[in-house]
Structures are given as C-alpha cells and as structure tokens.
Amino acid sequence: EFNGRWNNTKEDRVRYREKKEVYSRNNLPCIYLYPENLGIIDFVFSKRLIEVLLKNNMTKQLRRFQFKRFIDDRGGLFVYMFVSAFVYSGSFTWQENYTTLSVCIGVFVYQIYRLVM
C-alpha cells in the first residue's frame, strides 16, 4: 500500500491509519510505503516484506523470496564457484593450492549463509 499523500494533510494521515486498521482487523498482510521511501525503495520494500512474511508465519514464501533475491544478486558468482571447483578438481593437490581452496570454501560458505539468512 503506497501512502502517497501521507505528508499532505492531517486528514490524509487519519484516512491512511483507518485503512491500516481495516487491513489489520481482517488479517491482510500488507507492506506500507511512504513518499520518503521512494529513494531507497528496493531496500525498504525488501525489509518490510521480510517483516510481514515473518509476522504472518509465511516461511515458504520468505524462503522463495530470499532464494530469488540471492539468484538475482549473486547467482553468477554461485555458478562460477561450481564451474571453478569442477575445473580445479582434475589437477588439484592439497599441498599446492591450500590457500585457493580455503578462499573458495570461504566464499561458498558465505554465499550459503546469505541464502539462509
């Protein structure tokens, strides 16, 4: 719900608050956005969506949203890590490439952490 006239008058704010109350009484999950949120809409929308999904015990939808964001944001890096691991596996020895392996594992674990959180 975009409350575009939030900053105009007191009557507009009262009307928006009444709307929020109706949504709340009817258990309708809703994300509220205000004019000052437009500059950081991606950040605000994502944070508020996560809050609404958690509040309404919609964990399946939350995981799907987080997975989609992960793929859109870092999917290429994830694929690159698997391809690199596959190419490396043929000529890899622990003694020669321990640092490279450590970095790859660290990046992999971090990406999994980002996916889960």
N, CA, C and O atoms as a GROMACS GRO file, in nm:
protein
  468
    1GLU      N    1   0.086  -0.117   0.000
    1GLU     CA    2   0.000   0.000   0.000
    1GLU      C    3   0.090   0.123   0.000
    1GLU      O    4   0.170   0.143   0.091
    2PHE      N    5   0.076   0.205  -0.103
    2PHE     CA    6   0.156   0.327  -0.111
    2PHE      C    7   0.074   0.442  -0.055
    2PHE      O    8  -0.031   0.476  -0.108
    3ASN      N    9   0.122   0.502   0.051
    3ASN     CA   10   0.056   0.615   0.115
    3ASN      C   11   0.116   0.744   0.061
    3ASN      O   12   0.189   0.815   0.131
    4GLY      N   13   0.084   0.774  -0.064
    4GLY     CA   14   0.146   0.884  -0.136
    4GLY      C   15   0.112   1.022  -0.083
    4GLY      O   16   0.190   1.116  -0.102
    5ARG      N   17  -0.001   1.036  -0.018
    5ARG     CA   18  -0.041   1.168   0.031
    5ARG      C   19  -0.017   1.181   0.182
    5ARG      O   20  -0.077   1.267   0.247
    6TRP      N   21   0.068   1.096   0.237
    6TRP     CA   22   0.094   1.093   0.380
    6TRP      C   23   0.137   1.229   0.435
    6TRP      O   24   0.094   1.267   0.544
    7ASN      N   25   0.218   1.300   0.363
    7ASN     CA   26   0.273   1.427   0.412
    7ASN      C   27   0.188   1.549   0.377
    7ASN      O   28   0.226   1.661   0.411
    8ASN      N   29   0.075   1.530   0.312
    8ASN     CA   30  -0.005   1.645   0.268
    8ASN      C   31  -0.084   1.709   0.382
    8ASN      O   32  -0.059   1.824   0.419
    9THR      N   33  -0.178   1.635   0.439
    9THR     CA   34  -0.263   1.691   0.544
    9THR      C   35  -0.285   1.590   0.655
    9THR      O   36  -0.257   1.471   0.639
   10LYS      N   37  -0.335   1.640   0.768
   10LYS     CA   38  -0.368   1.551   0.879
   10LYS      C   39  -0.482   1.456   0.843
   10LYS      O   40  -0.484   1.341   0.887
   11GLU      N   41  -0.576   1.504   0.763
   11GLU     CA   42  -0.690   1.421   0.723
   11GLU      C   43  -0.643   1.300   0.641
   11GLU      O   44  -0.696   1.190   0.656
   12ASP      N   45  -0.544   1.323   0.555
   12ASP     CA   46  -0.489   1.211   0.476
   12ASP      C   47  -0.426   1.107   0.567
   12ASP      O   48  -0.446   0.987   0.547
   13ARG      N   49  -0.353   1.150   0.667
   13ARG     CA   50  -0.290   1.056   0.760
   13ARG      C   51  -0.396   0.977   0.837
   13ARG      O   52  -0.381   0.857   0.858
   14VAL      N   53  -0.502   1.045   0.879
   14VAL     CA   54  -0.611   0.978   0.951
   14VAL      C   55  -0.674   0.872   0.861
   14VAL      O   56  -0.701   0.761   0.905
   15ARG      N   57  -0.697   0.908   0.735
   15ARG     CA   58  -0.756   0.812   0.640
   15ARG      C   59  -0.665   0.691   0.620
   15ARG      O   60  -0.713   0.577   0.616
   16TYR      N   61  -0.534   0.714   0.607
   16TYR     CA   62  -0.440   0.603   0.592
   16TYR      C   63  -0.435   0.515   0.717
   16TYR      O   64  -0.427   0.393   0.707
   17ARG      N   65  -0.441   0.577   0.833
   17ARG     CA   66  -0.441   0.498   0.957
   17ARG      C   67  -0.566   0.412   0.968
   17ARG      O   68  -0.559   0.298   1.014
   18GLU      N   69  -0.679   0.465   0.924
   18GLU     CA   70  -0.803   0.386   0.924
   18GLU      C   71  -0.790   0.266   0.830
   18GLU      O   72  -0.834   0.156   0.863
   19LYS      N   73  -0.730   0.289   0.714
   19LYS     CA   74  -0.705   0.181   0.619
   19LYS      C   75  -0.617   0.073   0.681
   19LYS      O   76  -0.646  -0.046   0.670
   20LYS      N   77  -0.510   0.116   0.747
   20LYS     CA   78  -0.420   0.020   0.812
   20LYS      C   79  -0.494  -0.062   0.916
   20LYS      O   80  -0.471  -0.182   0.930
   21GLU      N   81  -0.583   0.003   0.989
   21GLU     CA   82  -0.662  -0.066   1.091
   21GLU      C   83  -0.754  -0.171   1.028
   21GLU      O   84  -0.767  -0.282   1.081
   22VAL      N   85  -0.817  -0.138   0.917
   22VAL     CA   86  -0.904  -0.233   0.847
   22VAL      C   87  -0.823  -0.354   0.801
   22VAL      O   88  -0.866  -0.468   0.817
   23TYR      N   89  -0.706  -0.329   0.742
   23TYR     CA   90  -0.620  -0.439   0.698
   23TYR      C   91  -0.582  -0.527   0.816
   23TYR      O   92  -0.584  -0.650   0.807
   24SER      N   93  -0.547  -0.465   0.925
   24SER     CA   94  -0.504  -0.538   1.044
   24SER      C   95  -0.619  -0.623   1.100
   24SER      O   96  -0.599  -0.740   1.134
   25ARG      N   97  -0.736  -0.564   1.111
   25ARG     CA   98  -0.853  -0.638   1.164
   25ARG      C   99  -0.887  -0.758   1.079
   25ARG      O  100  -0.930  -0.861   1.131
   26ASN      N  101  -0.867  -0.748   0.948
   26ASN     CA  102  -0.901  -0.857   0.856
   26ASN      C  103  -0.783  -0.949   0.827
   26ASN      O  104  -0.790  -1.034   0.738
   27ASN      N  105  -0.675  -0.932   0.903
   27ASN     CA  106  -0.555  -1.016   0.888
   27ASN      C  107  -0.504  -1.020   0.744
   27ASN      O  108  -0.467  -1.126   0.693
   28LEU      N  109  -0.500  -0.904   0.680
   28LEU     CA  110  -0.447  -0.894   0.544
   28LEU      C  111  -0.303  -0.846   0.551
   28LEU      O  112  -0.278  -0.732   0.591
   29PRO      N  113  -0.209  -0.931   0.513
   29PRO     CA  114  -0.069  -0.887   0.514
   29PRO      C  115  -0.051  -0.772   0.414
   29PRO      O  116  -0.097  -0.779   0.300
   30CYS      N  117   0.016  -0.669   0.457
   30CYS     CA  118   0.034  -0.552   0.371
   30CYS      C  119   0.168  -0.485   0.402
   30CYS      O  120   0.213  -0.480   0.517
   31ILE      N  121   0.231  -0.435   0.298
   31ILE     CA  122   0.354  -0.359   0.310
   31ILE      C  123   0.319  -0.213   0.285
   31ILE      O  124   0.262  -0.179   0.180
   32TYR      N  125   0.352  -0.128   0.379
   32TYR     CA  126   0.320   0.014   0.367
   32TYR      C  127   0.443   0.091   0.322
   32TYR      O  128   0.550   0.078   0.381
   33LEU      N  129   0.426   0.170   0.218
   33LEU     CA  130   0.533   0.253   0.166
   33LEU      C  131   0.489   0.399   0.168
   33LEU      O  132   0.372   0.430   0.147
   34TYR      N  133   0.583   0.486   0.194
   34TYR     CA  134   0.557   0.629   0.207
   34TYR      C  135   0.643   0.705   0.107
   34TYR      O  136   0.742   0.651   0.057
   35PRO      N  137   0.608   0.830   0.076
   35PRO     CA  138   0.684   0.905  -0.025
   35PRO      C  139   0.834   0.912   0.002
   35PRO      O  140   0.914   0.907  -0.092
   36GLU      N  141   0.874   0.921   0.128
   36GLU     CA  142   1.017   0.930   0.158
   36GLU      C  143   1.092   0.798   0.136
   36GLU      O  144   1.215   0.796   0.140
   37ASN      N  145   1.018   0.690   0.112
   37ASN     CA  146   1.080   0.560   0.085
   37ASN      C  147   1.119   0.541  -0.061
   37ASN      O  148   1.191   0.447  -0.093
   38LEU      N  149   1.074   0.628  -0.148
   38LEU     CA  150   1.094   0.607  -0.292
   38LEU      C  151   1.241   0.608  -0.333
   38LEU      O  152   1.278   0.539  -0.428
   39GLY      N  153   1.324   0.682  -0.265
   39GLY     CA  154   1.466   0.687  -0.300
   39GLY      C  155   1.540   0.559  -0.267
   39GLY      O  156   1.644   0.529  -0.326
   40ILE      N  157   1.487   0.483  -0.173
   40ILE     CA  158   1.551   0.357  -0.129
   40ILE      C  159   1.449   0.244  -0.134
   40ILE      O  160   1.445   0.158  -0.045
   41ILE      N  161   1.367   0.244  -0.239
   41ILE     CA  162   1.253   0.152  -0.248
   41ILE      C  163   1.294   0.005  -0.242
   41ILE      O  164   1.226  -0.074  -0.178
   42ASP      N  165   1.404  -0.032  -0.307
   42ASP     CA  166   1.447  -0.172  -0.307
   42ASP      C  167   1.479  -0.218  -0.166
   42ASP      O  168   1.436  -0.326  -0.124
   43PHE      N  169   1.552  -0.138  -0.092
   43PHE     CA  170   1.589  -0.172   0.045
   43PHE      C  171   1.466  -0.178   0.135
   43PHE      O  172   1.447  -0.275   0.208
   44VAL      N  173   1.384  -0.073   0.131
   44VAL     CA  174   1.267  -0.064   0.219
   44VAL      C  175   1.167  -0.175   0.189
   44VAL      O  176   1.117  -0.240   0.280
   45PHE      N  177   1.138  -0.196   0.061
   45PHE     CA  178   1.041  -0.299   0.025
   45PHE      C  179   1.087  -0.437   0.072
   45PHE      O  180   1.009  -0.513   0.128
   46SER      N  181   1.213  -0.468   0.047
   46SER     CA  182   1.265  -0.599   0.088
   46SER      C  183   1.257  -0.618   0.239
   46SER      O  184   1.212  -0.723   0.286
   47LYS      N  185   1.301  -0.519   0.314
   47LYS     CA  186   1.297  -0.529   0.461
   47LYS      C  187   1.154  -0.545   0.512
   47LYS      O  188   1.128  -0.629   0.598
   48ARG      N  189   1.064  -0.465   0.460
   48ARG     CA  190   0.926  -0.472   0.508
   48ARG      C  191   0.857  -0.600   0.464
   48ARG      O  192   0.774  -0.654   0.537
   49LEU      N  193   0.890  -0.649   0.345
   49LEU     CA  194   0.832  -0.776   0.301
   49LEU      C  195   0.877  -0.890   0.392
   49LEU      O  196   0.796  -0.974   0.431
   50ILE      N  197   1.004  -0.891   0.427
   50ILE     CA  198   1.055  -0.994   0.518
   50ILE      C  199   0.983  -0.985   0.652
   50ILE      O  200   0.944  -1.087   0.708
   51GLU      N  201   0.965  -0.864   0.704
   51GLU     CA  202   0.894  -0.847   0.833
   51GLU      C  203   0.751  -0.899   0.825
   51GLU      O  204   0.705  -0.968   0.916
   52VAL      N  205   0.681  -0.866   0.716
   52VAL     CA  206   0.542  -0.910   0.701
   52VAL      C  207   0.534  -1.062   0.687
   52VAL      O  208   0.447  -1.125   0.747
   53LEU      N  209   0.624  -1.120   0.610
   53LEU     CA  210   0.623  -1.266   0.593
   53LEU      C  211   0.654  -1.337   0.724
   53LEU      O  212   0.591  -1.439   0.756
   54LEU      N  213   0.748  -1.286   0.802
   54LEU     CA  214   0.780  -1.345   0.932
   54LEU      C  215   0.662  -1.331   1.028
   54LEU      O  216   0.627  -1.426   1.098
   55LYS      N  217   0.602  -1.213   1.031
   55LYS     CA  218   0.491  -1.186   1.122
   55LYS      C  219   0.372  -1.279   1.094
   55LYS      O  220   0.301  -1.319   1.186
   56ASN      N  221   0.351  -1.312   0.966
   56ASN     CA  222   0.237  -1.394   0.926
   56ASN      C  223   0.273  -1.541   0.907
   56ASN      O  224   0.196  -1.617   0.848
   57ASN      N  225   0.390  -1.582   0.959
   57ASN     CA  226   0.436  -1.722   0.952
   57ASN      C  227   0.431  -1.778   0.809
   57ASN      O  228   0.384  -1.890   0.788
   58MET      N  229   0.478  -1.701   0.716
   58MET     CA  230   0.481  -1.741   0.575
   58MET      C  231   0.624  -1.777   0.536
   58MET      O  232   0.683  -1.714   0.449
   59THR      N  233   0.679  -1.878   0.603
   59THR     CA  234   0.820  -1.912   0.584
   59THR      C  235   0.848  -1.965   0.443
   59THR      O  236   0.956  -1.939   0.389
   60LYS      N  237   0.756  -2.038   0.384
   60LYS     CA  238   0.778  -2.090   0.249
   60LYS      C  239   0.795  -1.973   0.150
   60LYS      O  240   0.885  -1.974   0.067
   61GLN      N  241   0.708  -1.875   0.160
   61GLN     CA  242   0.715  -1.759   0.073
   61GLN      C  243   0.841  -1.677   0.101
   61GLN      O  244   0.902  -1.622   0.009
   62LEU      N  245   0.880  -1.670   0.229
   62LEU     CA  246   1.002  -1.598   0.265
   62LEU      C  247   1.124  -1.663   0.203
   62LEU      O  248   1.209  -1.594   0.147
   63ARG      N  249   1.134  -1.795   0.212
   63ARG     CA  250   1.249  -1.866   0.154
   63ARG      C  251   1.253  -1.850   0.003
   63ARG      O  252   1.360  -1.832  -0.055
   64ARG      N  253   1.136  -1.854  -0.063
   64ARG     CA  254   1.132  -1.835  -0.208
   64ARG      C  255   1.179  -1.695  -0.245
   64ARG      O  256   1.254  -1.678  -0.341
   65PHE      N  257   1.136  -1.594  -0.169
   65PHE     CA  258   1.179  -1.456  -0.194
   65PHE      C  259   1.330  -1.443  -0.174
   65PHE      O  260   1.398  -1.384  -0.257
   66GLN      N  261   1.381  -1.498  -0.065
   66GLN     CA  262   1.524  -1.489  -0.038
   66GLN      C  263   1.605  -1.562  -0.145
   66GLN      O  264   1.711  -1.512  -0.185
   67PHE      N  265   1.559  -1.677  -0.190
   67PHE     CA  266   1.630  -1.751  -0.294
   67PHE      C  267   1.631  -1.674  -0.425
   67PHE      O  268   1.734  -1.666  -0.492
   68LYS      N  269   1.517  -1.615  -0.462
   68LYS     CA  270   1.512  -1.536  -0.584
   68LYS      C  271   1.604  -1.415  -0.576
   68LYS      O  272   1.674  -1.386  -0.673
   69ARG      N  273   1.605  -1.346  -0.463
   69ARG     CA  274   1.695  -1.232  -0.445
   69ARG      C  275   1.841  -1.276  -0.454
   69ARG      O  276   1.924  -1.208  -0.514
   70PHE      N  277   1.871  -1.391  -0.395
   70PHE     CA  278   2.007  -1.444  -0.398
   70PHE      C  279   2.051  -1.473  -0.541
   70PHE      O  280   2.160  -1.434  -0.582
   71ILE      N  281   1.966  -1.540  -0.616
   71ILE     CA  282   1.999  -1.574  -0.755
   71ILE      C  283   2.014  -1.447  -0.838
   71ILE      O  284   2.108  -1.435  -0.917
   72ASP      N  285   1.922  -1.353  -0.821
   72ASP     CA  286   1.931  -1.228  -0.897
   72ASP      C  287   2.056  -1.149  -0.862
   72ASP      O  288   2.119  -1.088  -0.948
   73ASP      N  289   2.093  -1.152  -0.734
   73ASP     CA  290   2.205  -1.072  -0.686
   73ASP      C  291   2.339  -1.142  -0.707
   73ASP      O  292   2.433  -1.080  -0.757
   74ARG      N  293   2.349  -1.268  -0.669
   74ARG     CA  294   2.477  -1.339  -0.668
   74ARG      C  295   2.477  -1.471  -0.742
   74ARG      O  296   2.569  -1.550  -0.726
   75GLY      N  297   2.377  -1.497  -0.821
   75GLY     CA  298   2.366  -1.625  -0.890
   75GLY      C  299   2.486  -1.656  -0.977
   75GLY      O  300   2.532  -1.770  -0.982
   76GLY      N  301   2.537  -1.555  -1.047
   76GLY     CA  302   2.652  -1.576  -1.134
   76GLY      C  303   2.774  -1.620  -1.057
   76GLY      O  304   2.848  -1.708  -1.103
   77LEU      N  305   2.797  -1.562  -0.941
   77LEU     CA  306   2.910  -1.599  -0.858
   77LEU      C  307   2.897  -1.744  -0.811
   77LEU      O  308   2.995  -1.818  -0.806
   78PHE      N  309   2.776  -1.782  -0.775
   78PHE     CA  310   2.750  -1.918  -0.728
   78PHE      C  311   2.781  -2.019  -0.839
   78PHE      O  312   2.848  -2.120  -0.814
   79VAL      N  313   2.734  -1.993  -0.959
   79VAL     CA  314   2.761  -2.082  -1.073
   79VAL      C  315   2.910  -2.084  -1.102
   79VAL      O  316   2.966  -2.190  -1.129
   80TYR      N  317   2.975  -1.970  -1.098
   80TYR     CA  318   3.119  -1.961  -1.123
   80TYR      C  319   3.197  -2.047  -1.023
   80TYR      O  320   3.295  -2.112  -1.060
   81MET      N  321   3.153  -2.047  -0.897
   81MET     CA  322   3.222  -2.127  -0.795
   81MET      C  323   3.212  -2.276  -0.829
   81MET      O  324   3.311  -2.348  -0.815
   82PHE      N  325   3.096  -2.323  -0.871
   82PHE     CA  326   3.080  -2.465  -0.905
   82PHE      C  327   3.163  -2.502  -1.029
   82PHE      O  328   3.226  -2.607  -1.031
   83VAL      N  329   3.162  -2.416  -1.130
   83VAL     CA  330   3.241  -2.444  -1.250
   83VAL      C  331   3.389  -2.445  -1.216
   83VAL      O  332   3.462  -2.532  -1.262
   84SER      N  333   3.434  -2.349  -1.135
   84SER     CA  334   3.575  -2.344  -1.095
   84SER      C  335   3.614  -2.469  -1.017
   84SER      O  336   3.722  -2.524  -1.038
   85ALA      N  337   3.527  -2.512  -0.927
   85ALA     CA  338   3.556  -2.633  -0.849
   85ALA      C  339   3.566  -2.754  -0.940
   85ALA      O  340   3.652  -2.841  -0.920
   86PHE      N  341   3.479  -2.761  -1.039
   86PHE     CA  342   3.482  -2.874  -1.132
   86PHE      C  343   3.610  -2.874  -1.214
   86PHE      O  344   3.673  -2.979  -1.231
   87VAL      N  345   3.650  -2.758  -1.265
   87VAL     CA  346   3.772  -2.747  -1.345
   87VAL      C  347   3.895  -2.777  -1.259
   87VAL      O  348   3.987  -2.846  -1.302
   88TYR      N  349   3.895  -2.724  -1.136
   88TYR     CA  350   4.007  -2.744  -1.045
   88TYR      C  351   4.022  -2.889  -0.999
   88TYR      O  352   4.133  -2.934  -0.970
   89SER      N  353   3.912  -2.961  -0.993
   89SER     CA  354   3.916  -3.095  -0.935
   89SER      C  355   4.008  -3.190  -1.010
   89SER      O  356   4.060  -3.284  -0.952
   90GLY      N  357   4.030  -3.166  -1.140
   90GLY     CA  358   4.115  -3.253  -1.218
   90GLY      C  359   4.263  -3.241  -1.185
   90GLY      O  360   4.334  -3.342  -1.187
   91SER      N  361   4.311  -3.122  -1.156
   91SER     CA  362   4.454  -3.103  -1.133
   91SER      C  363   4.483  -3.045  -0.995
   91SER      O  364   4.576  -2.966  -0.979
   92PHE      N  365   4.407  -3.082  -0.898
   92PHE     CA  366   4.418  -3.020  -0.766
   92PHE      C  367   4.499  -3.109  -0.670
   92PHE      O  368   4.477  -3.229  -0.662
   93THR      N  369   4.591  -3.045  -0.599
   93THR     CA  370   4.660  -3.114  -0.490
   93THR      C  371   4.653  -3.025  -0.367
   93THR      O  372   4.665  -2.903  -0.379
   94TRP      N  373   4.633  -3.082  -0.253
   94TRP     CA  374   4.618  -3.008  -0.128
   94TRP      C  375   4.739  -2.922  -0.096
   94TRP      O  376   4.724  -2.808  -0.050
   95GLN      N  377   4.857  -2.973  -0.119
   95GLN     CA  378   4.977  -2.902  -0.080
   95GLN      C  379   4.998  -2.776  -0.163
   95GLN      O  380   5.041  -2.674  -0.109
   96GLU      N  381   4.968  -2.778  -0.291
   96GLU     CA  382   4.996  -2.666  -0.379
   96GLU      C  383   4.888  -2.557  -0.371
   96GLU      O  384   4.921  -2.439  -0.381
   97ASN      N  385   4.766  -2.592  -0.353
   97ASN     CA  386   4.657  -2.496  -0.366
   97ASN      C  387   4.572  -2.484  -0.239
   97ASN      O  388   4.451  -2.461  -0.248
   98TYR      N  389   4.631  -2.497  -0.125
   98TYR     CA  390   4.556  -2.491   0.000
   98TYR      C  391   4.490  -2.354   0.019
   98TYR      O  392   4.375  -2.346   0.063
   99THR      N  393   4.562  -2.247  -0.013
   99THR     CA  394   4.506  -2.112   0.003
   99THR      C  395   4.389  -2.090  -0.091
   99THR      O  396   4.286  -2.038  -0.050
  100THR      N  397   4.403  -2.130  -0.216
  100THR     CA  398   4.295  -2.114  -0.312
  100THR      C  399   4.172  -2.194  -0.269
  100THR      O  400   4.060  -2.145  -0.276
  101LEU      N  401   4.195  -2.315  -0.224
  101LEU     CA  402   4.084  -2.398  -0.177
  101LEU      C  403   4.017  -2.333  -0.057
  101LEU      O  404   3.894  -2.333  -0.047
  102SER      N  405   4.095  -2.279   0.034
  102SER     CA  406   4.039  -2.214   0.154
  102SER      C  407   3.952  -2.094   0.114
  102SER      O  408   3.844  -2.075   0.170
  103VAL      N  409   3.999  -2.015   0.020
  103VAL     CA  410   3.922  -1.899  -0.025
  103VAL      C  411   3.792  -1.945  -0.092
  103VAL      O  412   3.686  -1.888  -0.066
  104CYS      N  413   3.800  -2.045  -0.178
  104CYS     CA  414   3.680  -2.097  -0.246
  104CYS      C  415   3.578  -2.150  -0.146
  104CYS      O  416   3.458  -2.123  -0.159
  105ILE      N  417   3.625  -2.224  -0.048
  105ILE     CA  418   3.534  -2.277   0.055
  105ILE      C  419   3.474  -2.164   0.136
  105ILE      O  420   3.355  -2.166   0.168
  106GLY      N  421   3.555  -2.063   0.169
  106GLY     CA  422   3.505  -1.948   0.243
  106GLY      C  423   3.397  -1.874   0.167
  106GLY      O  424   3.293  -1.839   0.224
  107VAL      N  425   3.419  -1.849   0.038
  107VAL     CA  426   3.319  -1.781  -0.045
  107VAL      C  427   3.192  -1.866  -0.055
  107VAL      O  428   3.082  -1.813  -0.048
  108PHE      N  429   3.208  -1.996  -0.072
  108PHE     CA  430   3.094  -2.087  -0.082
  108PHE      C  431   3.011  -2.084   0.047
  108PHE      O  432   2.888  -2.073   0.043
  109VAL      N  433   3.078  -2.094   0.161
  109VAL     CA  434   3.008  -2.092   0.290
  109VAL      C  435   2.938  -1.958   0.310
  109VAL      O  436   2.825  -1.954   0.359
  110TYR      N  437   3.003  -1.849   0.273
  110TYR     CA  438   2.941  -1.716   0.286
  110TYR      C  439   2.816  -1.705   0.200
  110TYR      O  440   2.715  -1.650   0.244
  111GLN      N  441   2.821  -1.756   0.077
  111GLN     CA  442   2.704  -1.750  -0.011
  111GLN      C  443   2.589  -1.835   0.044
  111GLN      O  444   2.473  -1.795   0.034
  112ILE      N  445   2.620  -1.949   0.100
  112ILE     CA  446   2.516  -2.031   0.162
  112ILE      C  447   2.457  -1.956   0.282
  112ILE      O  448   2.335  -1.958   0.302
  113TYR      N  449   2.540  -1.892   0.361
  113TYR     CA  450   2.493  -1.813   0.475
  113TYR      C  451   2.398  -1.702   0.429
  113TYR      O  452   2.294  -1.680   0.491
  114ARG      N  453   2.435  -1.632   0.320
  114ARG     CA  454   2.349  -1.527   0.267
  114ARG      C  455   2.216  -1.582   0.220
  114ARG      O  456   2.113  -1.516   0.235
  115LEU      N  457   2.216  -1.700   0.164
  115LEU     CA  458   2.094  -1.762   0.117
  115LEU      C  459   2.000  -1.795   0.233
  115LEU      O  460   1.880  -1.773   0.224
  116VAL      N  461   2.057  -1.846   0.340
  116VAL     CA  462   1.976  -1.888   0.455
  116VAL      C  463   1.929  -1.768   0.535
  116VAL      O  464   1.816  -1.767   0.583
  117MET      N  465   2.012  -1.667   0.551
  117MET     CA  466   1.974  -1.550   0.631
  117MET      C  467   1.905  -1.453   0.544
  117MET      O  468   1.864  -1.347   0.591
   0.00000   0.00000   0.00000
